[in-house]
Amino acid sequence: MTGPDLLLTGGRDVHQVHFPLGTPPGDVDVLVVGAGPVGLSAAIELRGRGVDVAVVDKATGATLVRAGAMGHSPRVVEHFRRWGLLQAIRDEWTFPPEWNRGIRLVTSLAGHDLGPDPAYRRQGGPSSEEALRRPQSALQKVFLTRLAELGVPVGGGWELRALDERADGVEAVLAQVATGERHLVRARYVIGADGNRSSVRTLSGIERDGDRATEKRYRLIVRTGDIRDRVGPAPSGVNIVFNERSSGFLAAVSHRDWRVYAGPYPLDHEPTESELIGTAAASFGFDLDLELISATVYYDASRIAQTFRKGRVLLAGDAAHVRTPGGNLGEGFGDVVNLGWKLAAVLHGSAPDTLLESYDEERRRHNWRVADHALERSRRSRAVLAELRAEGIPADSDGSAGALERRERIRARLATETVAAPGVTFDERYDQSRAIWYENDGKERVWAPDVYEDDPRPGHRAPNGAVDTYGGTLHDRIGAGFSLLSLGDDRSLEASFEDAARRRGVPLAVVHLGSVPAGETYRDAAYFLVRPDQHVAWRGDDLPEGGADAVLDRVLGAG
């Protein structure tokens, strides 16, 4: 970036993020393969739990123009906050934050609105956090800075060539991309966070399920000149376009780079650069010079690993699940948070290796739910677009009475479509896991993508809320360990849990919610055990047979 460009972004530059180029250690508890946001966050999660971890990636850096996901749900923001990185991530904006005004439905960036004004609506729903937009390279910059502070080695330019699992660990053969030099790393566990074409998954022989796509689409990054005379100094940064030539997201990546979509195309069709630029220009709605910076193929399809855990190898993020775009990075962070405490507990001797089976049981089922919803949503969107185009979408320049009437009908039609998916964001439900003490009373509501209600039943995300008058939340209070939420008067029960946790070397805090706002959603029982990933593991008014030991045995995978 040049001087004037840096002024427009407050001096922040994440166009190029460079990975350290050191040699990975020869021995480590956990080797993470992949230095994308998921792999780097896995290292942060594990190091924060006292695990010796290292990261490698065959690339030597990341670029803004290859950015994938930019929107981060309120649930993901909860993770950023717990890692202590939320403000640092907020600070890495690449275009003025005042461009973020919700998702706008338009005929083009300079055209007509097709939906209600989304400006300044808080997106957090039942969470105490709100959604956030920052590019992946910004996350990587922040994560790399934190890992350097923690002393975690990150090695760019190292490609995984072989994996050999032994009884007590995994031997990973790496090759330096620049020279071919071989290097052996002995790790107790390996996490594959190396994307859709994961070498870890391939070398481990893990197959994927799901239907292959029948057509393809392109995610484009295009660069504009100065367009302030047409769209003003603060255009809407996130838009969904509906017109005769272009459709889908038009979203700012920086003050001059925009992400836009093209397609669908047959699998064997290779569109020309002018064809792609023409589609992108139609999203802006006026004549302008565009430079095509990158074009990435993606597919409306679900491809999910048959297991997320095979022996001492674990998969996370795109290595484990690829689906129709729309929040997949958030599911990767969910993998990290679910796996981190479990792997740390196993490595520290607080839990048996069987606890890791619950990672696959919980995350794979959840990811199938979200993938099925994303694919159906995409198909529905295509059907609606075809319907609108069949009836005609007036040109932006058409100010006739007929065009005004038609746009009103389009607005009414789009208003009937459900776009909110709070169930996808917050109902991260684990309902077939060995690490949850279920009630099995038949009262569980069926999971739905467009429905969420605060529900402190075992297997659900623990509802958040205020615990003090100065802004502290329940999730802040829970922190990174186990918590026993208490609304009862049985101090011996609390002591039983504290003693059982102490003997296992498991951190546990007792949090009294009887008289604070956060306790309002926890009235169906007197006590709730919450896991380090903020999921309820058990609740009750009294200890079950076997006492606190039986509960912790179940939750730690030994019951």
QUITA-V163875 format. One record per residue. N is the residue number from 1. RES is the residue in one letter. SS is DSSP state (a for helix, b for strand, c for the rest). NEAR is the number of other C-alpha atoms within 10 Angstrom. D_LAST is the distance of its C-alpha to the last C-alpha in whole Angstrom. Layout:
N|RES|SS|NEAR|D_LAST / N|RES|SS|NEAR|D_LAST
This chain:
1|M|c|12|56 / 2|T|c|7|60 / 3|G|a|8|61 / 4|P|a|10|61 / 5|D|a|16|58 / 6|L|a|13|56 / 7|L|a|11|58 / 8|L|a|14|57 / 9|T|c|17|53 / 10|G|c|15|54 / 11|G|c|14|54 / 12|R|c|17|50 / 13|D|c|19|50 / 14|V|c|23|47 / 15|H|c|17|49 / 16|Q|b|15|48 / 17|V|b|17|45 / 18|H|b|16|45 / 19|F|c|20|42 / 20|P|c|16|43 / 21|L|b|18|44 / 22|G|c|13|43 / 23|T|c|15|41 / 24|P|c|20|37 / 25|P|c|18|36 / 26|G|c|13|35 / 27|D|b|16|32 / 28|V|b|18|29 / 29|D|b|19|26 / 30|V|b|28|26 / 31|L|b|28|29 / 32|V|b|28|29 / 33|V|b|29|32 / 34|G|c|31|34 / 35|A|c|29|35 / 36|G|c|23|35 / 37|P|a|22|34 / 38|V|a|30|30 / 39|G|a|30|30 / 40|L|a|28|32 / 41|S|a|26|30 / 42|A|a|28|27 / 43|A|a|31|29 / 44|I|a|22|29 / 45|E|a|24|26 / 46|L|a|22|24 / 47|R|a|20|27 / 48|G|c|16|27 / 49|R|c|17|23 / 50|G|c|11|25 / 51|V|c|20|25 / 52|D|c|20|28 / 53|V|b|25|29 / 54|A|b|28|32 / 55|V|b|25|33 / 56|V|b|29|36 / 57|D|b|26|38 / 58|K|c|20|40 / 59|A|c|18|42 / 60|T|c|17|44 / 61|G|b|18|44 / 62|A|b|21|43 / 63|T|b|16|46 / 64|L|a|20|46 / 65|V|a|24|48 / 66|R|a|19|45 / 67|A|c|19|43 / 68|G|c|19|41 / 69|A|c|16|39 / 70|M|c|20|40 / 71|G|b|18|39 / 72|H|b|21|36 / 73|S|c|22|34 / 74|P|a|23|33 / 75|R|a|24|29 / 76|V|a|24|30 / 77|V|a|22|33 / 78|E|a|21|30 / 79|H|a|22|28 / 80|F|a|19|32 / 81|R|a|15|32 / 82|R|a|16|29 / 83|W|c|17|30 / 84|G|c|12|33 / 85|L|c|16|35 / 86|L|a|16|36 / 87|Q|a|10|40 / 88|A|a|17|41 / 89|I|a|22|40 / 90|R|a|15|42 / 91|D|c|14|45 / 92|E|c|21|45 / 93|W|c|22|47 / 94|T|c|27|49 / 95|F|c|21|51 / 96|P|c|16|52 / 97|P|a|16|49 / 98|E|a|11|51 / 99|W|a|16|51 / 100|N|c|21|48 / 101|R|c|18|49 / 102|G|c|18|46 / 103|I|c|20|46 / 104|R|b|24|50 / 105|L|b|23|51 / 106|V|b|21|54 / 107|T|c|27|57 / 108|S|c|26|57 / 109|L|c|26|57 / 110|A|c|17|60 / 111|G|c|18|60 / 112|H|c|17|59 / 113|D|b|17|56 / 114|L|c|23|55 / 115|G|c|17|52 / 116|P|c|11|52 / 117|D|c|13|52 / 118|P|c|13|49 / 119|A|c|13|50 / 120|Y|c|10|48 / 121|R|c|12|45 / 122|R|c|12|42 / 123|Q|c|16|39 / 124|G|c|18|36 / 125|G|c|15|36 / 126|P|c|16|33 / 127|S|c|18|32 / 128|S|c|18|34 / 129|E|c|18|35 / 130|E|c|18|37 / 131|A|c|18|38 / 132|L|b|20|39 / 133|R|b|20|41 / 134|R|c|22|42 / 135|P|c|27|42 / 136|Q|a|24|40 / 137|S|a|27|42 / 138|A|a|29|42 / 139|L|a|24|38 / 140|Q|a|26|38 / 141|K|a|22|41 / 142|V|a|21|39 / 143|F|a|25|36 / 144|L|a|25|38 / 145|T|a|13|40 / 146|R|a|20|36 / 147|L|a|19|35 / 148|A|a|12|39 / 149|E|a|9|38 / 150|L|a|13|35 / 151|G|c|13|36 / 152|V|c|18|34 / 153|P|c|21|36 / 154|V|b|26|37 / 155|G|b|25|39 / 156|G|b|24|41 / 157|G|c|21|43 / 158|W|b|29|40 / 159|E|b|22|39 / 160|L|b|24|36 / 161|R|b|14|38 / 162|A|b|16|35 / 163|L|b|20|32 / 164|D|b|12|31 / 165|E|b|18|27 / 166|R|b|13|26 / 167|A|c|8|24 / 168|D|c|11|23 / 169|G|b|19|25 / 170|V|b|22|27 / 171|E|b|21|31 / 172|A|b|22|33 / 173|V|b|17|36 / 174|L|b|23|38 / 175|A|b|19|42 / 176|Q|b|19|44 / 177|V|c|17|46 / 178|A|c|9|49 / 179|T|c|9|50 / 180|G|c|11|47 / 181|E|c|10|46 / 182|R|b|14|43 / 183|H|b|18|40 / 184|L|b|17|37 / 185|V|b|18|34 / 186|R|b|23|31 / 187|A|b|25|28 / 188|R|b|20|24 / 189|Y|b|23|23 / 190|V|b|27|26 / 191|I|b|26|26 / 192|G|b|26|28 / 193|A|c|31|30 / 194|D|c|27|33 / 195|G|c|23|34 / 196|N|c|16|35 / 197|R|c|10|36 / 198|S|c|19|33 / 199|S|a|21|34 / 200|V|a|27|31 / 201|R|a|27|30 / 202|T|a|12|33 / 203|L|a|13|32 / 204|S|a|20|29 / 205|G|c|10|30 / 206|I|c|16|28 / 207|E|c|13|30 / 208|R|b|17|30 / 209|D|b|12|30 / 210|G|c|16|33 / 211|D|c|11|36 / 212|R|c|11|39 / 213|A|c|14|41 / 214|T|c|12|45 / 215|E|b|16|47 / 216|K|b|18|46 / 217|R|b|18|47 / 218|Y|b|19|48 / 219|R|b|20|47 / 220|L|b|24|50 / 221|I|b|27|51 / 222|V|b|24|54 / 223|R|b|20|56 / 224|T|c|15|59 / 225|G|c|12|62 / 226|D|c|13|63 / 227|I|c|15|62 / 228|R|a|10|63 / 229|D|a|7|66 / 230|R|a|15|64 / 231|V|a|15|61 / 232|G|c|10|62 / 233|P|c|13|60 / 234|A|c|14|57 / 235|P|c|20|56 / 236|S|c|21|53 / 237|G|c|24|50 / 238|V|b|23|48 / 239|N|b|24|50 / 240|I|b|20|49 / 241|V|b|28|52 / 242|F|b|23|54 / 243|N|c|22|57 / 244|E|c|19|59 / 245|R|c|16|58 / 246|S|c|24|55 / 247|S|b|24|52 / 248|G|b|19|48 / 249|F|b|21|47 / 250|L|b|27|50 / 251|A|b|21|48 / 252|A|b|25|50 / 253|V|c|25|48 / 254|S|c|23|51 / 255|H|c|22|54 / 256|R|c|15|56 / 257|D|b|23|53 / 258|W|b|21|52 / 259|R|b|24|49 / 260|V|b|28|50 / 261|Y|b|24|49 / 262|A|b|24|51 / 263|G|b|18|51 / 264|P|b|16|50 / 265|Y|b|14|51 / 266|P|b|13|51 / 267|L|c|12|49 / 268|D|c|8|52 / 269|H|c|10|54 / 270|E|c|9|55 / 271|P|c|13|56 / 272|T|c|9|59 / 273|E|a|11|59 / 274|S|a|11|61 / 275|E|a|12|59 / 276|L|a|20|56 / 277|I|a|19|58 / 278|G|a|15|60 / 279|T|a|18|57 / 280|A|a|25|56 / 281|A|a|22|59 / 282|A|a|21|59 / 283|S|a|28|56 / 284|F|a|21|58 / 285|G|c|21|61 / 286|F|c|16|64 / 287|D|c|9|66 / 288|L|c|14|64 / 289|D|c|14|64 / 290|L|c|17|60 / 291|E|b|14|59 / 292|L|b|17|56 / 293|I|b|14|54 / 294|S|b|15|51 / 295|A|b|20|50 / 296|T|b|12|46 / 297|V|b|12|45 / 298|Y|b|17|42 / 299|Y|c|18|41 / 300|D|c|23|40 / 301|A|c|22|37 / 302|S|c|24|34 / 303|R|b|23|32 / 304|I|b|23|28 / 305|A|b|22|27 / 306|Q|c|16|25 / 307|T|c|20|22 / 308|F|c|29|21 / 309|R|b|22|20 / 310|K|b|16|21 / 311|G|c|17|20 / 312|R|c|20|21 / 313|V|b|21|23 / 314|L|b|25|22 / 315|L|b|31|25 / 316|A|c|28|26 / 317|G|a|26|28 / 318|D|a|23|31 / 319|A|a|27|30 / 320|A|c|31|27 / 321|H|b|27|29 / 322|V|b|24|33 / 323|R|c|25|34 / 324|T|c|21|37 / 325|P|c|18|38 / 326|G|c|18|37 / 327|G|c|20|34 / 328|N|a|22|32 / 329|L|a|24|32 / 330|G|a|22|30 / 331|E|a|24|28 / 332|G|a|27|28 / 333|F|a|22|27 / 334|G|a|23|24 / 335|D|a|24|23 / 336|V|a|28|24 / 337|V|a|20|22 / 338|N|a|23|19 / 339|L|a|26|19 / 340|G|a|24|20 / 341|W|a|21|18 / 342|K|a|27|15 / 343|L|a|24|17 / 344|A|a|22|19 / 345|A|a|22|15 / 346|V|a|17|15 / 347|L|a|19|18 / 348|H|c|16|18 / 349|G|c|13|16 / 350|S|c|17|13 / 351|A|c|23|11 / 352|P|c|17|10 / 353|D|a|18|12 / 354|T|a|16|10 / 355|L|a|23|10 / 356|L|a|26|13 / 357|E|a|19|13 / 358|S|a|24|12 / 359|Y|a|26|16 / 360|D|a|24|17 / 361|E|a|19|15 / 362|E|a|23|17 / 363|R|a|26|20 / 364|R|a|21|21 / 365|R|a|16|21 / 366|H|a|19|23 / 367|N|a|24|25 / 368|W|a|17|26 / 369|R|a|17|27 / 370|V|a|25|29 / 371|A|a|26|31 / 372|D|a|15|32 / 373|H|a|19|33 / 374|A|a|23|35 / 375|L|a|18|37 / 376|E|a|14|38 / 377|R|a|16|39 / 378|S|a|16|41 / 379|R|a|13|43 / 380|R|a|13|44 / 381|S|a|17|45 / 382|R|a|15|47 / 383|A|a|12|48 / 384|V|a|15|49 / 385|L|a|18|51 / 386|A|a|13|53 / 387|E|a|13|54 / 388|L|a|19|56 / 389|R|a|15|57 / 390|A|a|10|59 / 391|E|a|10|60 / 392|G|c|15|61 / 393|I|c|18|60 / 394|P|c|19|64 / 395|A|c|15|64 / 396|D|c|15|64 / 397|S|c|10|68 / 398|D|c|10|68 / 399|G|c|10|69 / 400|S|c|10|71 / 401|A|a|9|70 / 402|G|a|11|68 / 403|A|a|17|66 / 404|L|a|13|65 / 405|E|a|12|65 / 406|R|a|17|62 / 407|R|a|19|60 / 408|E|a|14|60 / 409|R|a|14|58 / 410|I|a|19|56 / 411|R|a|17|55 / 412|A|a|13|54 / 413|R|a|15|52 / 414|L|a|18|50 / 415|A|a|13|49 / 416|T|c|8|48 / 417|E|c|11|45 / 418|T|c|9|42 / 419|V|c|11|41 / 420|A|c|12|38 / 421|A|c|15|35 / 422|P|a|20|33 / 423|G|a|17|30 / 424|V|a|26|30 / 425|T|a|24|30 / 426|F|a|25|28 / 427|D|c|23|25 / 428|E|c|22|23 / 429|R|c|21|21 / 430|Y|c|24|17 / 431|D|c|18|16 / 432|Q|c|13|14 / 433|S|c|21|12 / 434|R|c|22|8 / 435|A|c|29|8 / 436|I|c|26|10 / 437|W|c|22|10 / 438|Y|c|16|13 / 439|E|c|13|15 / 440|N|c|8|17 / 441|D|c|6|20 / 442|G|c|6|22 / 443|K|c|7|24 / 444|E|c|11|23 / 445|R|c|8|26 / 446|V|c|6|26 / 447|W|c|14|26 / 448|A|c|15|30 / 449|P|c|18|32 / 450|D|c|15|34 / 451|V|c|15|32 / 452|Y|c|17|30 / 453|E|c|12|30 / 454|D|c|16|28 / 455|D|c|18|25 / 456|P|c|23|22 / 457|R|c|23|19 / 458|P|c|23|16 / 459|G|c|26|16 / 460|H|c|21|20 / 461|R|b|23|22 / 462|A|c|25|22 / 463|P|c|24|26 / 464|N|c|22|28 / 465|G|c|21|31 / 466|A|b|18|34 / 467|V|c|21|33 / 468|D|c|13|36 / 469|T|c|9|40 / 470|Y|c|7|40 / 471|G|c|10|38 / 472|G|c|12|34 / 473|T|b|17|32 / 474|L|a|23|28 / 475|H|a|23|27 / 476|D|a|16|29 / 477|R|a|16|28 / 478|I|a|22|24 / 479|G|c|16|25 / 480|A|c|21|23 / 481|G|c|17|20 / 482|F|b|23|17 / 483|S|b|23|19 / 484|L|b|22|19 / 485|L|b|24|22 / 486|S|b|23|23 / 487|L|c|20|26 / 488|G|c|16|26 / 489|D|c|12|27 / 490|D|c|13|25 / 491|R|a|9|25 / 492|S|a|9|23 / 493|L|a|18|20 / 494|E|a|20|20 / 495|A|a|13|21 / 496|S|a|15|18 / 497|F|a|22|16 / 498|E|a|19|18 / 499|D|a|16|18 / 500|A|a|19|14 / 501|A|a|19|15 / 502|R|a|12|18 / 503|R|a|10|16 / 504|R|a|17|14 / 505|G|c|14|17 / 506|V|c|19|16 / 507|P|c|13|19 / 508|L|b|23|19 / 509|A|b|19|22 / 510|V|b|19|23 / 511|V|b|18|25 / 512|H|b|16|27 / 513|L|c|20|28 / 514|G|c|17|30 / 515|S|c|10|34 / 516|V|c|14|33 / 517|P|a|16|34 / 518|A|a|18|30 / 519|G|a|20|29 / 520|E|a|13|31 / 521|T|a|14|28 / 522|Y|c|22|26 / 523|R|c|12|27 / 524|D|c|15|25 / 525|A|c|15|23 / 526|A|c|18|23 / 527|Y|b|27|20 / 528|F|b|25|18 / 529|L|b|27|16 / 530|V|b|27|17 / 531|R|c|27|16 / 532|P|c|22|18 / 533|D|c|23|19 / 534|Q|c|26|20 / 535|H|b|23|18 / 536|V|b|28|17 / 537|A|b|27|13 / 538|W|b|24|13 / 539|R|b|25|16 / 540|G|b|13|18 / 541|D|c|15|21 / 542|D|c|14|19 / 543|L|c|17|15 / 544|P|c|12|13 / 545|E|c|9|13 / 546|G|c|9|11 / 547|G|a|14|12 / 548|A|a|21|12 / 549|D|a|20|10 / 550|A|a|17|7 / 551|V|a|24|8 / 552|L|a|24|8 / 553|D|a|17|5 / 554|R|a|19|4 / 555|V|a|23|7 / 556|L|c|26|8 / 557|G|c|21|6 / 558|A|c|16|4 / 559|G|c|16|0
